Amino acid sequence: MSLPVRKIVTHCEVTRLEMGQAVTPPVRRAVAAAILANPCAGRFHADLSPLSDMATELGDLLTRRALAALGVEASAIQSFGKAAMIGENGELEHAAALLHPSLGAPMRAVLGGGKALVPSAKKMGGPGQSLDIPLGHKDAAYVRSHFDAMELRVADAPQANEVLIAIALSPGGRPNPRVGGLTHEEIRGDDGLR
């Protein structure tokens, strides 16, 4: 690994009961995150390619870690998302450089596709602050049952000169969805929307 990674965190959760009602099948979600040095921390950089260049390797690494935490094949994944939190000596645009130009393609390569935009979030923060990673259906953005998020907190990250970058995956949607709209079984999956 050529990345300046200090720590990798994985978390998997399984929801079996919601408001006293059984969740069938149980909803499984996983997040994999890396905490690494921010090469652009401390001063303005017009060229953010050092961050974008890291994203390709991070996309592959974190997607594989999240899949392993879930213990499922890539073809089982229905939802995905990504997020980044930048330490105080960075700037919000550093999160954008990590998340947008280069992270999605390796995610899709590991998952064997994904026509929809990968939902994303970015923020500034410090150790122990929460990061919400949005989730959406990977092939059809209008599947409401898959609008979700997964929260992550890392007690010692991100430090001032670090970034925390995370990918979340799920083989389903929210527990017991009931707000209507397009379902996973109804999607065409050809335009990333429906």
Residue pairs with C-beta under 8 A, 6 or more apart in sequence:
1 57
1 61
2 57
3 34
3 36
3 54
3 57
3 58
3 61
4 36
4 37
4 39
5 34
5 35
5 36
6 35
6 36
6 37
6 157
6 162
7 34
7 35
7 154
7 156
7 157
8 32
8 33
8 34
8 35
8 61
8 65
9 31
9 32
9 33
9 34
9 35
9 152
9 154
10 30
10 31
10 32
10 33
10 65
10 66
10 68
10 69
11 30
11 31
11 69
11 152
12 28
12 29
12 30
12 69
12 70
13 28
13 29
13 30
13 150
14 26
14 27
14 28
15 23
15 26
15 27
15 28
15 175
16 22
16 23
16 26
17 23
18 175
18 176
19 176
21 176
23 175
23 176
25 172
27 170
27 172
27 173
27 174
27 175
28 70
28 72
28 170
28 171
28 172
29 79
29 135
29 148
29 150
29 168
29 169
29 170
30 66
30 67
30 69
30 70
30 168
30 169
30 170
31 66
31 133
31 150
31 152
31 166
31 167
31 168
31 169
32 61
32 62
32 63
32 64
32 65
32 66
32 69
32 166
32 167
33 62
33 152
33 154
33 164
33 165
33 166
33 167
34 58
34 61
34 62
34 164
34 165
34 166
35 154
35 157
35 158
35 162
35 163
35 164
36 54
36 162
36 163
36 165
37 161
37 162
38 51
38 86
38 87
38 89
38 90
38 94
38 161
38 162
38 163
39 50
39 51
39 54
40 48
40 50
40 51
40 90
40 91
40 94
40 97
41 87
41 89
41 90
41 94
41 160
41 161
41 162
42 89
42 161
44 91
48 93
48 94
48 97
49 97
51 94
51 97
51 98
51 163
52 97
52 98
52 101
52 102
53 102
54 98
55 97
55 98
55 99
55 101
55 102
55 103
55 106
56 102
56 103
56 105
56 106
57 106
58 98
58 103
58 106
58 165
59 102
59 103
59 104
59 105
59 106
59 107
59 110
59 167
60 106
60 107
60 109
60 110
62 165
62 166
62 167
63 106
63 107
63 110
63 111
63 167
63 169
64 110
66 167
66 168
66 169
67 73
67 74
67 77
67 110
67 169
70 76
70 77
70 169
70 170
70 171
72 171
74 110
74 111
74 112
75 112
76 171
77 111
77 138
77 169
77 170
77 171
78 137
78 138
78 139
78 146
78 170
78 171
78 172
78 173
78 184
79 135
79 136
79 137
79 138
79 146
79 148
79 168
79 169
79 170
79 171
79 172
79 173
80 107
80 111
80 114
80 118
80 119
80 135
80 136
80 138
80 167
80 168
80 169
80 170
81 118
81 119
81 120
81 121
81 133
81 134
81 135
81 136
81 149
81 150
81 167
81 168
82 99
82 103
82 104
82 107
82 118
82 119
82 120
82 133
82 165
82 166
82 167
82 168
83 99
83 120
83 121
83 122
83 123
83 131
83 132
83 133
83 134
83 152
83 165
83 166
83 168
84 94
84 95
84 98
84 99
84 121
84 122
84 123
84 131
84 163
84 164
84 165
84 166
85 95
85 122
85 123
85 124
85 125
85 129
85 131
85 158
85 163
85 164
86 92
86 94
86 95
86 122
86 123
86 124
86 125
86 158
86 163
87 124
87 125
87 126
87 158
87 159
87 160
87 161
87 162
87 163
88 124
88 126
88 160
89 160
89 161
90 124
90 161
90 163
91 124
92 122
92 123
92 124
94 163
95 122
95 123
95 163
96 122
98 163
98 165
99 120
99 122
99 165
100 120
103 118
103 165
103 167
104 114
104 118
107 114
107 118
107 167
108 114
111 138
111 169
113 138
113 139
114 138
114 139
115 138
115 139
115 140
115 189
115 190
115 191
115 192
116 136
116 137
116 138
116 139
116 140
116 141
116 192
116 193
117 136
117 141
117 192
118 136
118 138
119 134
119 135
119 136
120 134
121 131
121 132
121 133
121 134
123 131
125 131
125 158
125 164
126 158
126 159
126 160
127 154
127 155
127 156
127 157
127 158
127 159
128 153
128 154
128 155
128 156
129 153
130 151
130 152
130 153
131 151
131 152
131 153
131 164
131 166
132 149
132 150
132 151
132 152
133 149
133 150
133 151
133 152
133 166
133 167
133 168
134 148
134 149
135 146
135 147
135 148
135 149
135 150
135 168
135 170
136 143
136 146
136 147
136 148
137 143
137 146
137 173
137 184
137 187
139 187
139 189
139 192
140 182
140 184
140 187
140 188
140 189
140 192
140 193
140 194
141 192
141 193
142 181
142 182
142 193
142 194
143 173
143 181
143 182
143 183
143 184
143 187
144 177
144 179
144 180
144 181
144 182
145 173
145 174
145 177
145 179
145 181
145 183
145 184
146 170
146 172
146 173
146 174
146 184
147 173
147 174
148 170
148 173
148 174
150 168
152 164
152 166
154 164
157 164
158 164
172 184
173 184
182 194
187 194
188 194
